[in-house]
Each structure stands twice: as structure tokens, then as C-alpha cells.
Amino acid sequence: MTFGRITTKLMTNRSIENLHLNLKNLNDLQNKLSSGKNINTPSDDPIGLSRLLSLDETMKQNEIYTNNIGTARSELSTTDSLLSSVTNIVQRANELVTQAGGTVDSDGLQSIKEEMQQLLNQTVQIANTKFGDKYLFGGLRTTDPPFVQNTTTNETVYQGTSAPNEKREVEIGNGVTISINFAGDDVFGENTAGPPAVQTGIIGTLAQTISDLDTAIANPTDVNRKAVFQHVADLKDDLDTILSTQTTVGALVNRLDLTENRLSENELALSKEYGAIQDVDLAKVISDLNFQQSVFQTSLAATSKILQPTLLNYL
């Protein structure tokens, strides 16, 4: 059997290496204690660091989704409020049309016409509402008013994008988007003198009612009054359109709420995992630090006995 020769120099080098290693371990524990983090440099835990970076990226993306949901909900809430106002307009228009079909004289019909014109103007104003820097009901065309009104001819023309090319998408999850806007002509309609003439939605109904009121004012016969009264059925259809749109708005808001709740739960789980990897266990670190300090002191004492004495030791 042969034995390797252990020299004083070898013992000295190994002792110094162990001393440096113990000093490094002590320094690492002190860094963890002062920073409160398990990973302060990539070399501390490469695998853990990779997972932390992945978690951080996911949490940042979820924050973007959450912000998108908040903005989308605010826009939809504004849309719902505007549609409620249009509902009131339709109901008031129905009352006026019913009155015009009765025994109102020409002056009464004129008053009804003037109020009906105000209802039309108010509807167009609502249809041209902006949310932030974009028009709500212009489809993909958000920088210009979707409805252009000619008060001289009583024409109101829609100039936004129509279905199915009106959808503005909002991303609320990884690869998950929803449409949060509605084509203005689908909701409010429009009216033109043509050719071809277009009379659709509440805008078309109000404009046509005003035109029929003009005729009734000039010649308030039962026939002309009946022509005005017939718009009651049109107003009912317009109301159904508004209410249907509001139902869709409500469904979209519910979906946003459910998605936001899921993101919140996911965020909690991700934060918990992040903390389990990165946050130090203070009790354990303090215990390890005390132990490592003892190891270092012992190592330091042992190394000092191995190092060769010099002339300084005898002075």
C-alpha cells in the first residue's frame, strides 16, 4: 500500500481554501438576512431564479389583463348608462306620439314636433359620445363623430364602421379577447332622404315622425294623425333593440367580473409561490448564520495552528 505525501504547503492551501469557503457561506447568509431574499445573485440558485423570472413575467402580464378589464368595464358601464338614457327618450317619444294621435290641435302638434326634434338631437348627441379619446359607437372608426346631422334636411347619417367589422377587441387573458363596442347604426339607426332613402332605428323613427308631424300640422286630419300614431310600433321595436343591447352589455360585464376574479385567484397563487422561493425563513437563516459563524471561527482557529510561524511570532 502506498500513501500520498502530505506536505505542509498542501495542508496550508487546503486550510485556506476551506477558510475562504466558510467565509463565503457566512457572507451569503448575511446577505440573505440583510436583503430578506433567498436569491441575491444568479449563482445563489439558477433554477429558482429561472422560476422567479417566469413568475414575474406572468404576474406582469396578468396585471395588464386586469387593467384591460378595468378599462373595458368602465367603457361598458358608460355604454349601459347611455342606453338607459335612450330608453327614456324612446318612452317619452311614445308618449308624444300617442298624444299626437288624439285630438291635439295644430299648435299642440307643433309643440310635440319641437320636443320630438329635441329628442332626436339628444339621441344623436348620445350616439356621438366619447369615452376618453375615442367615440363609443363608431366601430373601428373612433377619432371622428360616427353620426353627422344635417338640421336643415333633418338627415342623420352614420359614418362609422358597420357590423361585422365594427368590433374593437380587448385582451383579457392569454389569447382571450372580447368585443366591447357596438355598431352605431345597429343601435341607433340612421335616416337619409335617399335615393335610396334609409329610415332605421330610433334616429330613423324620430326623423320620420317629425316629417309626419309636419304633414299633420299643415292638415290635422284623422288620416294624418293616424300616420303619426303608427310610429308607436316602430318605437317598440327601437326599445327592444336598446334593451337587447343592454342585455349584451350586462353579459359582457359579468364575463369581465368572472375573469377578473380568476386572475385575482391566480395572482394570489403566483405571489405565494414567488414568496416561497424568494422570501427567507428568518428563523432558519439566523440559526444557520449562528452555526456558520461558529464554523468559521473554528476554521480560523485551526488554520492559524497549521500556518508556519514566522520571525514575527518571536518578536
C-alpha positions as CSV (number, residue, x, y, z in Angstrom):
1,M,0.0,0.0,0.0
2,T,1.3,3.4,-0.9
3,F,0.4,6.7,0.7
4,G,0.5,10.1,-0.9
5,R,2.9,12.6,0.7
6,I,1.0,15.3,2.5
7,T,3.2,18.4,2.7
8,T,2.9,21.4,4.9
9,K,2.2,23.5,1.9
10,L,-0.7,21.2,0.8
11,M,-2.2,21.4,4.3
12,T,-1.9,25.1,4.3
13,N,-3.5,25.6,0.9
14,R,-6.4,23.3,1.8
15,S,-7.0,25.1,5.1
16,I,-7.0,28.5,3.4
17,E,-9.5,27.2,0.8
18,N,-11.8,25.9,3.5
19,L,-11.5,29.2,5.3
20,H,-12.5,31.1,2.2
21,L,-15.4,28.7,1.6
22,N,-16.6,29.1,5.1
23,L,-16.2,32.9,4.8
24,K,-18.3,32.8,1.6
25,N,-21.0,30.8,3.2
26,L,-21.1,33.2,6.1
27,N,-21.3,36.2,3.7
28,D,-24.1,34.5,1.7
29,L,-26.2,34.1,4.9
30,Q,-25.5,37.6,6.0
31,N,-26.7,38.9,2.5
32,K,-29.9,36.8,2.8
33,L,-30.6,38.2,6.3
34,S,-30.0,41.8,5.3
35,S,-31.9,41.6,2.0
36,G,-34.7,39.3,3.1
37,K,-34.2,37.4,-0.2
38,N,-33.0,33.9,-0.8
39,I,-31.6,34.7,-4.2
40,N,-29.4,37.8,-4.5
41,T,-27.2,36.7,-7.4
42,P,-27.8,34.2,-10.2
43,S,-25.3,31.8,-8.7
44,D,-27.4,31.5,-5.5
45,D,-30.0,29.3,-7.2
46,P,-30.1,29.3,-11.0
47,I,-33.1,27.1,-11.2
48,G,-35.0,29.1,-8.6
49,L,-34.1,32.3,-10.4
50,S,-35.4,31.0,-13.7
51,R,-38.7,30.2,-12.0
52,L,-38.8,33.6,-10.4
53,L,-38.4,35.3,-13.7
54,S,-41.2,33.2,-15.2
55,L,-43.5,34.0,-12.3
56,D,-42.6,37.7,-12.5
57,E,-43.4,37.8,-16.3
58,T,-46.8,36.0,-15.7
59,M,-47.7,38.4,-12.9
60,K,-46.9,41.4,-15.0
61,Q,-49.0,40.0,-17.9
62,N,-51.9,39.4,-15.5
63,E,-51.6,43.0,-14.3
64,I,-52.0,44.1,-17.9
65,Y,-55.1,41.9,-18.3
66,T,-56.6,43.3,-15.1
67,N,-56.1,46.8,-16.3
68,N,-57.7,46.0,-19.6
69,I,-60.7,44.5,-17.7
70,G,-61.0,47.7,-15.6
71,T,-61.0,49.9,-18.7
72,A,-63.4,47.7,-20.6
73,R,-65.8,47.6,-17.6
74,S,-65.7,51.4,-17.4
75,E,-66.5,51.7,-21.1
76,L,-69.3,49.2,-20.9
77,S,-70.7,50.9,-17.8
78,T,-70.7,54.2,-19.8
79,T,-72.4,52.4,-22.7
80,D,-75.1,51.0,-20.4
81,S,-75.8,54.4,-18.9
82,L,-76.2,56.0,-22.3
83,L,-78.5,53.2,-23.4
84,S,-80.6,53.8,-20.3
85,S,-80.9,57.5,-21.4
86,V,-82.0,56.4,-24.9
87,T,-84.6,54.2,-23.3
88,N,-86.1,57.2,-21.6
89,I,-86.1,59.0,-24.9
90,V,-88.0,56.2,-26.6
91,Q,-90.5,56.1,-23.8
92,R,-91.0,59.9,-24.0
93,A,-91.3,59.7,-27.8
94,N,-94.0,57.1,-27.3
95,E,-96.0,59.4,-25.1
96,L,-95.7,62.2,-27.6
97,V,-96.8,60.0,-30.5
98,T,-99.8,58.8,-28.5
99,Q,-100.8,62.4,-27.8
100,A,-100.4,63.4,-31.4
101,G,-102.8,60.6,-32.4
102,G,-105.5,62.2,-30.2
103,T,-107.4,65.5,-30.5
104,V,-104.4,67.8,-30.3
105,D,-104.8,70.9,-32.5
106,S,-102.1,72.3,-34.8
107,D,-100.4,74.3,-32.0
108,G,-100.3,71.2,-29.9
109,L,-98.8,69.2,-32.8
110,Q,-96.2,71.9,-33.3
111,S,-95.2,71.7,-29.7
112,I,-94.9,67.9,-30.0
113,K,-92.8,68.3,-33.1
114,E,-90.4,70.7,-31.4
115,E,-90.0,68.3,-28.4
116,M,-89.6,65.4,-30.8
117,Q,-86.8,67.4,-32.6
118,Q,-85.1,67.8,-29.2
119,L,-85.3,64.1,-28.6
120,L,-83.7,63.4,-32.0
121,N,-80.9,65.9,-31.3
122,Q,-80.4,64.4,-27.8
123,T,-80.2,60.9,-29.4
124,V,-77.6,61.9,-31.9
125,Q,-75.6,63.6,-29.1
126,I,-75.7,60.4,-27.1
127,A,-74.7,58.4,-30.2
128,N,-71.7,60.7,-30.6
129,T,-70.4,60.2,-27.0
130,K,-66.7,59.8,-26.5
131,F,-65.1,57.6,-23.9
132,G,-61.6,59.0,-23.3
133,D,-60.2,59.8,-26.7
134,K,-62.5,57.6,-28.8
135,Y,-66.1,57.6,-29.9
136,L,-68.0,54.7,-28.4
137,F,-70.4,53.9,-31.3
138,G,-68.2,54.5,-34.3
139,G,-67.0,50.9,-34.6
140,L,-63.3,50.9,-35.6
141,R,-63.5,54.5,-36.6
142,T,-63.0,56.1,-33.2
143,T,-61.5,59.5,-34.0
144,D,-64.5,61.1,-35.8
145,P,-68.1,61.5,-34.8
146,P,-70.0,58.5,-36.1
147,F,-73.2,60.4,-36.8
148,V,-73.4,63.5,-38.9
149,Q,-76.6,65.5,-38.6
150,N,-78.0,67.9,-41.2
151,T,-80.5,70.0,-39.3
152,T,-81.8,71.6,-42.4
153,T,-82.9,68.4,-44.1
154,N,-83.3,66.5,-40.8
155,E,-80.9,63.8,-42.0
156,T,-78.6,61.9,-39.7
157,V,-76.1,59.7,-41.5
158,Y,-73.9,57.0,-39.8
159,Q,-70.2,57.3,-40.9
160,G,-68.6,54.7,-38.6
161,T,-67.8,51.1,-39.5
162,S,-70.8,48.7,-39.5
163,A,-71.2,45.1,-38.3
164,P,-69.4,42.7,-38.5
165,N,-66.4,45.0,-38.9
166,E,-67.1,47.2,-36.0
167,K,-65.6,45.1,-33.2
168,R,-62.9,46.6,-31.0
169,E,-61.2,43.7,-29.2
170,V,-59.7,43.8,-25.7
171,E,-57.4,41.1,-24.5
172,I,-58.4,39.8,-21.0
173,G,-56.3,36.6,-20.9
174,N,-53.6,34.7,-22.8
175,G,-55.1,34.5,-26.3
176,V,-58.6,35.5,-24.9
177,T,-60.3,38.6,-26.3
178,I,-63.8,40.1,-26.1
179,S,-65.6,42.8,-28.2
180,I,-66.7,45.7,-26.1
181,N,-68.4,48.0,-28.6
182,F,-71.5,48.1,-30.8
183,A,-72.1,49.4,-34.3
184,G,-73.8,52.7,-34.0
185,D,-76.2,52.1,-36.9
186,D,-77.3,48.8,-35.3
187,V,-78.1,50.5,-32.0
188,F,-79.4,53.9,-33.2
189,G,-80.1,53.5,-36.9
190,E,-79.9,56.5,-39.3
191,N,-82.1,58.3,-41.8
192,T,-81.5,59.8,-45.2
193,A,-83.7,61.3,-47.9
194,G,-82.1,59.0,-50.5
195,P,-82.1,57.7,-53.0
196,P,-82.3,55.2,-51.6
197,A,-84.0,56.5,-48.5
198,V,-82.9,55.0,-45.2
199,Q,-85.0,55.0,-42.1
200,T,-83.8,52.7,-39.4
201,G,-83.6,52.6,-35.6
202,I,-84.6,55.3,-33.1
203,I,-83.0,58.0,-35.2
204,G,-84.9,57.0,-38.3
205,T,-88.2,56.7,-36.3
206,L,-87.8,60.1,-34.7
207,A,-86.9,61.7,-38.0
208,Q,-89.8,60.1,-39.9
209,T,-92.2,61.1,-37.0
210,I,-91.1,64.7,-37.3
211,S,-91.7,64.6,-41.0
212,D,-95.2,63.1,-40.5
213,L,-95.9,65.7,-37.8
214,D,-95.1,68.4,-40.4
215,T,-97.9,67.0,-42.6
216,A,-100.3,66.7,-39.7
217,I,-99.6,70.3,-38.6
218,A,-100.4,71.6,-42.1
219,N,-103.5,69.4,-42.3
220,P,-104.5,67.8,-39.0
221,T,-106.9,65.2,-40.3
222,D,-107.6,61.8,-38.7
223,V,-105.6,60.2,-41.5
224,N,-102.5,62.3,-40.9
225,R,-102.8,61.8,-37.1
226,K,-103.1,58.1,-37.7
227,A,-99.8,58.2,-39.7
228,V,-98.1,59.7,-36.7
229,F,-99.7,57.3,-34.3
230,Q,-98.5,54.3,-36.3
231,H,-94.9,55.0,-35.2
232,V,-95.8,53.5,-31.8
233,A,-95.0,50.1,-33.2
234,D,-91.7,51.4,-34.6
235,L,-90.8,52.8,-31.2
236,K,-91.5,49.5,-29.6
237,D,-89.1,47.8,-32.0
238,D,-86.5,50.5,-31.2
239,L,-86.9,49.9,-27.5
240,D,-86.4,46.2,-28.0
241,T,-83.2,46.9,-29.8
242,I,-81.9,49.1,-27.0
243,L,-82.9,46.6,-24.3
244,S,-81.3,43.8,-26.2
245,T,-78.1,45.7,-26.4
246,Q,-78.2,46.4,-22.7
247,T,-78.6,42.7,-22.1
248,T,-75.5,42.0,-24.1
249,V,-73.6,44.7,-22.1
250,G,-74.7,43.1,-18.9
251,A,-73.4,39.7,-20.1
252,L,-70.1,41.2,-21.1
253,V,-69.7,42.8,-17.7
254,N,-70.4,39.5,-16.0
255,R,-67.8,37.8,-18.0
256,L,-65.3,40.5,-17.2
257,D,-66.1,40.1,-13.5
258,L,-65.6,36.3,-13.6
259,T,-62.3,36.7,-15.5
260,E,-61.1,39.3,-13.0
261,N,-61.9,37.0,-10.1
262,R,-59.9,34.2,-11.8
263,L,-57.0,36.5,-12.4
264,S,-57.1,37.6,-8.7
265,E,-57.0,34.0,-7.5
266,N,-54.2,33.2,-9.9
267,E,-52.3,36.3,-8.7
268,L,-52.6,35.1,-5.1
269,A,-51.2,31.6,-6.0
270,L,-48.4,33.1,-8.1
271,S,-47.4,35.5,-5.3
272,K,-47.4,32.7,-2.8
273,E,-45.1,30.6,-4.9
274,Y,-42.9,33.6,-5.6
275,G,-42.6,34.2,-1.8
276,A,-41.9,30.5,-1.1
277,I,-38.9,30.7,-3.4
278,Q,-37.6,34.2,-2.7
279,D,-38.6,35.2,0.8
280,V,-36.1,34.0,3.5
281,D,-37.2,32.0,6.6
282,L,-35.7,34.3,9.2
283,A,-35.6,31.8,12.0
284,K,-33.8,29.3,9.8
285,V,-31.3,31.9,8.3
286,I,-30.5,33.2,11.8
287,S,-29.9,29.6,13.0
288,D,-27.7,28.8,10.0
289,L,-25.8,32.1,10.4
290,N,-25.0,31.4,14.1
291,F,-23.9,27.9,13.1
292,Q,-21.8,29.2,10.2
293,Q,-20.2,31.8,12.5
294,S,-19.1,29.0,14.8
295,V,-17.8,27.0,11.9
296,F,-15.8,30.0,10.6
297,Q,-14.3,30.7,14.0
298,T,-13.3,27.1,14.4
299,S,-11.9,27.0,10.9
300,L,-10.0,30.2,11.5
301,A,-8.5,28.8,14.7
302,A,-7.5,25.6,13.1
303,T,-5.9,27.3,10.2
304,S,-3.9,29.6,12.4
305,K,-2.3,26.5,14.0
306,I,-1.4,25.0,10.7
307,L,0.3,28.1,9.2
308,Q,4.1,28.1,9.7
309,P,5.3,30.5,12.4
310,T,7.4,33.4,11.2
311,L,10.1,35.5,12.9
312,L,7.2,37.9,13.9
313,N,5.9,35.3,16.3
314,Y,9.1,35.7,18.3
315,L,9.4,39.4,18.4
